[in-house]
Amino acid sequence: MPQSETDQLVLDTIREVARGRPLSAGTRFTRVGIGPWQRQRFFGPLRLALLRRGLDIHDAGVTRESFKAMQSPSEVQRLIPGIANPLAAKAGAEG
């Protein structure tokens, strides 16, 4: 999955959960009224969206609680390359 596609998927999923709040990758969650506890709601929908593409953020150690520390969608996007790259490398080695 190309990085640009992954980044867009993360942003689209967060926007959907945030119910129309004006978010870009660099928007700080607190600026649009999304506190640490509310950020945990991103985990389930994002995990499902990525599972549909063969990636599991939970298996990579990302939990619902991980989202409390994230300050912006770009921080969430940065998690995905670390998850996607090892899986892609493993798939290439097996193929």
N, CA, C and O of each residue as an XYZ file, in Angstrom:
380
protein
N       0.845     -1.168      0.000
C       0.000      0.000      0.000
C       0.894      1.236      0.000
O       1.682      1.414      0.929
N       0.796      2.086     -1.003
C       1.642      3.283     -1.059
C       1.408      4.201      0.144
O       0.303      4.268      0.684
N       2.457      4.901      0.550
C       2.356      5.770      1.718
C       1.259      6.825      1.557
O       0.530      7.107      2.508
N       1.137      7.404      0.373
C       0.118      8.441      0.172
C      -1.283      7.866      0.371
O      -2.158      8.542      0.913
N      -1.499      6.637     -0.058
C      -2.797      5.980      0.124
C      -3.051      5.687      1.605
O      -4.162      5.872      2.102
N      -2.016      5.232      2.296
C      -2.132      4.966      3.727
C      -2.442      6.250      4.489
O      -3.333      6.274      5.339
N      -1.704      7.315      4.182
C      -1.942      8.600      4.850
C      -3.365      9.083      4.637
O      -4.002      9.580      5.566
N      -3.869      8.939      3.410
C      -5.232      9.382      3.115
C      -6.259      8.530      3.850
O      -7.261      9.052      4.340
N      -6.021      7.238      3.930
C      -6.919      6.344      4.656
C      -7.000      6.739      6.127
O      -8.088      6.788      6.701
N      -5.849      7.019      6.736
C      -5.817      7.445      8.135
C      -6.605      8.743      8.305
O      -7.440      8.855      9.203
N      -6.341      9.708      7.454
C      -7.013     11.004      7.562
C      -8.523     10.869      7.340
O      -9.310     11.462      8.077
N      -8.924     10.104      6.341
C     -10.355      9.903      6.075
C     -11.053      9.226      7.247
O     -12.165      9.602      7.617
N     -10.398      8.230      7.828
C     -10.992      7.512      8.965
C     -11.133      8.430     10.168
O     -12.169      8.429     10.833
N     -10.108      9.207     10.450
C     -10.173     10.133     11.578
C     -11.256     11.182     11.347
O     -11.999     11.521     12.268
N     -11.348     11.690     10.137
C     -12.396     12.677      9.823
C     -13.783     12.091     10.027
O     -14.674     12.757     10.553
N     -13.962     10.856      9.615
C     -15.263     10.206      9.771
C     -15.633     10.082     11.254
O     -16.758     10.389     11.646
N     -14.692      9.637     12.061
C     -14.943      9.478     13.489
C     -15.136     10.844     14.160
O     -15.926     10.977     15.094
N     -14.411     11.851     13.678
C     -14.493     13.199     14.259
C     -15.738     13.958     13.809
O     -15.954     15.101     14.212
N     -16.545     13.328     12.983
C     -17.842     13.861     12.563
C     -17.782     15.279     11.996
O     -18.431     16.202     12.487
N     -16.991     15.409     10.962
C     -16.982     16.661     10.222
C     -16.146     17.790     10.787
O     -16.176     18.901     10.258
N     -15.405     17.533     11.843
C     -14.528     18.595     12.337
C     -13.474     18.870     11.265
O     -13.020     17.952     10.583
N     -13.090     20.135     11.120
C     -12.123     20.484     10.072
C     -10.715     19.999     10.432
O     -10.012     20.639     11.215
N     -10.319     18.886      9.864
C      -9.021     18.288     10.174
C      -8.162     18.159      8.933
O      -8.619     17.730      7.874
N      -6.905     18.542      9.092
C      -5.889     18.229      8.096
C      -4.839     17.415      8.846
O      -4.953     17.228     10.057
N      -3.839     16.939      8.155
C      -2.824     16.108      8.802
C      -2.149     16.830      9.963
O      -1.808     16.203     10.966
N      -1.952     18.135      9.840
C      -1.241     18.877     10.872
C      -2.111     19.501     11.950
O      -1.588     20.145     12.860
N      -3.418     19.329     11.872
C      -4.313     19.924     12.864
C      -4.112     19.269     14.221
O      -4.153     18.044     14.335
N      -3.898     20.075     15.241
C      -3.799     19.544     16.598
C      -5.200     19.179     17.069
O      -6.134     19.972     16.951
N      -5.331     17.984     17.598
C      -6.642     17.515     18.029
C      -7.291     18.462     19.041
O      -8.499     18.690     18.989
N      -6.504     19.005     19.949
C      -7.069     19.894     20.961
C      -7.648     21.161     20.353
O      -8.566     21.757     20.917
N      -7.120     21.580     19.205
C      -7.617     22.781     18.540
C      -9.060     22.627     18.057
O      -9.794     23.609     17.951
N      -9.456     21.397     17.768
C     -10.813     21.147     17.295
C     -11.651     20.413     18.350
O     -12.680     19.815     18.035
N     -11.197     20.469     19.593
C     -11.983     19.939     20.694
C     -11.956     18.433     20.873
O     -12.906     17.857     21.405
N     -10.886     17.787     20.438
C     -10.756     16.335     20.609
C      -9.685     16.081     21.667
O      -8.491     16.233     21.410
N     -10.129     15.694     22.846
C      -9.216     15.452     23.957
C      -8.610     14.060     23.918
O      -8.958     13.244     23.065
N      -7.697     13.794     24.851
C      -6.998     12.504     24.880
C      -7.934     11.298     24.964
O      -7.709     10.294     24.287
N      -8.949     11.386     25.763
C      -9.856     10.240     25.917
C     -10.687     10.033     24.658
O     -10.984      8.898     24.287
N     -11.057     11.117     24.007
C     -11.847     11.012     22.783
C     -11.037     10.399     21.641
O     -11.599      9.743     20.765
N      -9.741     10.607     21.649
C      -8.884     10.075     20.574
C      -8.896      8.562     20.521
O      -8.618      7.973     19.476
N      -9.210      7.935     21.622
C      -9.246      6.473     21.647
C     -10.311      5.918     20.700
O     -10.227      4.767     20.272
N     -11.306      6.734     20.376
C     -12.362      6.294     19.448
C     -11.824      6.054     18.045
O     -12.471      5.370     17.253
N     -10.662      6.595     17.719
C     -10.078      6.395     16.382
C      -9.576      4.964     16.190
O      -9.505      4.478     15.061
N      -9.229      4.293     17.284
C      -8.566      2.989     17.190
C      -9.395      1.960     16.433
O      -8.913      1.394     15.452
N     -10.612      1.705     16.854
C     -11.432      0.653     16.249
C     -11.655      0.847     14.754
O     -11.347     -0.048     13.966
N     -12.189      2.009     14.346
C     -12.410      2.217     12.910
C     -11.116      2.175     12.084
O     -11.108      1.661     10.966
N     -10.035      2.714     12.635
C      -8.770      2.693     11.893
C      -8.230      1.273     11.792
O      -7.724      0.869     10.745
N      -8.336      0.527     12.866
C      -7.873     -0.865     12.823
C      -8.658     -1.651     11.781
O      -8.074     -2.408     11.006
N      -9.985     -1.476     11.755
C     -10.803     -2.184     10.765
C     -10.441     -1.790      9.336
O     -10.341     -2.646      8.456
N     -10.246     -0.493      9.109
C      -9.887     -0.025      7.768
C      -8.560     -0.631      7.312
O      -8.412     -1.005      6.149
N      -7.612     -0.726      8.218
C      -6.308     -1.289      7.873
C      -6.357     -2.812      7.759
O      -5.655     -3.396      6.933
N      -7.187     -3.459      8.586
C      -7.335     -4.912      8.482
C      -7.848     -5.305      7.104
O      -7.459     -6.338      6.558
N      -8.722     -4.475      6.547
C      -9.244     -4.752      5.207
C      -8.132     -4.730      4.159
O      -8.291     -5.263      3.061
N      -7.023     -4.120      4.506
C      -5.876     -4.030      3.588
C      -4.709     -4.902      4.043
O      -3.597     -4.787      3.529
N      -4.977     -5.771      5.008
C      -3.962     -6.726      5.436
C      -2.996     -6.236      6.494
O      -1.981     -6.888      6.741
N      -3.279     -5.102      7.130
C      -2.400     -4.568      8.173
C      -3.141     -4.565      9.501
O      -4.313     -4.192      9.550
N      -2.480     -4.973     10.574
C      -3.104     -4.958     11.893
C      -2.258     -4.137     12.849
O      -1.171     -4.554     13.249
N      -2.761     -2.975     13.210
C      -2.004     -2.099     14.106
C      -1.915     -2.693     15.512
O      -0.963     -2.413     16.241
N      -2.881     -3.497     15.892
C      -2.846     -4.104     17.229
C      -1.695     -5.094     17.338
O      -1.002     -5.128     18.355
N      -1.487     -5.896     16.307
C      -0.367     -6.845     16.311
C       0.982     -6.138     16.386
O       1.967     -6.714     16.845
N       1.020     -4.893     15.934
C       2.264     -4.117     15.967
C       2.435     -3.389     17.302
O       3.376     -2.612     17.469
N       1.533     -3.636     18.250
C       1.664     -3.035     19.570
C       0.919     -1.727     19.762
O       1.035     -1.105     20.818
N       0.162     -1.299     18.772
C      -0.628     -0.074     18.898
C      -1.959     -0.447     19.533
O      -2.669     -1.326     19.045
N      -2.286      0.225     20.618
C      -3.529     -0.047     21.332
C      -4.405      1.199     21.350
O      -3.981      2.283     20.948
N      -5.616      1.025     21.817
C      -6.523      2.165     21.940
C      -5.881      3.259     22.802
O      -6.006      4.447     22.504
N      -5.206      2.853     23.854
C      -4.573      3.823     24.754
C      -3.456      4.606     24.070
O      -3.151      5.727     24.476
N      -2.842      4.027     23.034
C      -1.768      4.710     22.305
C      -2.249      6.043     21.734
O      -1.475      6.993     21.619
N      -3.519      6.105     21.382
C      -4.048      7.298     20.733
C      -4.167      8.485     21.679
O      -4.248      9.626     21.222
N      -4.178      8.244     22.985
C      -4.267      9.357     23.940
C      -3.070     10.281     23.828
O      -3.199     11.484     24.056
N      -1.914      9.750     23.486
C      -0.689     10.544     23.431
C      -0.509     11.268     22.096
O       0.324     12.169     21.994
N      -1.257     10.897     21.098
C      -1.080     11.493     19.768
C      -1.750     12.853     19.707
O      -2.871     13.033     20.182
N      -1.047     13.805     19.114
C      -1.512     15.188     19.094
C      -2.157     15.618     17.788
O      -2.848     16.636     17.745
N      -1.938     14.847     16.711
C      -2.457     15.248     15.399
C      -2.594     14.020     14.501
O      -1.994     12.980     14.771
N      -3.388     14.143     13.431
C      -3.471     13.033     12.478
C      -2.109     12.626     11.907
O      -1.889     11.451     11.613
N      -1.200     13.583     11.749
C       0.111     13.225     11.189
C       0.874     12.279     12.118
O       1.649     11.448     11.644
N       0.667     12.391     13.427
C       1.304     11.453     14.353
C       0.733     10.053     14.171
O       1.460      9.064     14.272
N      -0.552      9.970     13.907
C      -1.179      8.675     13.637
C      -0.634      8.122     12.316
O      -0.318      6.936     12.224
N      -0.524      8.970     11.306
C      -0.006      8.535      9.997
C       1.406      7.983     10.117
O       1.762      7.033      9.420
N       2.210      8.566     10.992
C       3.599      8.101     11.144
C       3.683      6.697     11.744
O       4.702      6.024     11.591
N       2.632      6.250     12.420
C       2.628      4.889     12.958
C       2.591      3.839     11.852
O       3.204      2.778     11.966
N       1.880      4.144     10.805
C       1.571      3.143      9.792
C       2.800      2.669      9.014
O       2.908      1.466      8.777
N       3.736      3.533      8.598
C       4.905      3.007      7.874
C       5.683      1.983      8.684
O       6.191      1.007      8.132
N       5.779      2.201      9.986
C       6.483      1.248     10.835
C       5.794     -0.093     10.908
O       6.426     -1.111     11.189
N       4.501     -0.095     10.654
C       3.723     -1.324     10.654
C       3.737     -1.939      9.262
O       3.934     -3.145      9.110
N       3.529     -1.112      8.254
C       3.393     -1.602      6.885
C       4.713     -2.133      6.330
O       4.716     -3.168      5.664
N       5.813     -1.468      6.579
C       7.082     -1.872      5.982
C       7.539     -3.270      6.396
O       7.930     -4.052      5.529
N       7.507     -3.622      7.701
C       7.911     -4.994      8.053
C       7.001     -6.046      7.434
O       7.472     -7.114      7.042
N       5.707     -5.761      7.342
C       4.798     -6.720      6.740
C       5.063     -6.873      5.260
O       4.999     -7.982      4.729
N       5.360     -5.777      4.587
C       5.666     -5.831      3.159
C       6.961     -6.611      2.932
O       7.063     -7.404      1.996
N       7.934     -6.381      3.784
C       9.194     -7.090      3.654
C       8.997     -8.598      3.877
O       9.587     -9.419      3.175
N       8.172     -8.942      4.851
C       7.887    -10.343      5.139
C       7.170    -10.988      3.951
O       7.501    -12.104      3.552
N       6.189    -10.282      3.392
C       5.444    -10.806      2.254
C       6.377    -11.032      1.059
O       6.247    -12.024      0.341
N       7.315    -10.107      0.852
C       8.274    -10.250     -0.250
C       9.197    -11.434     -0.060
O       9.563    -12.107     -1.024
N       9.571    -11.688      1.174
C      10.474    -12.807      1.470
C       9.761    -14.141      1.300
O      10.380    -15.141      0.934
N       8.457    -14.154      1.568
C       7.688    -15.394      1.449
C       7.292    -15.680      0.015
O       7.075    -16.832     -0.359
N       7.194    -14.594     -0.815
C       6.706    -14.734     -2.187
C       7.756    -15.205     -3.078
O       7.519    -15.380     -4.273
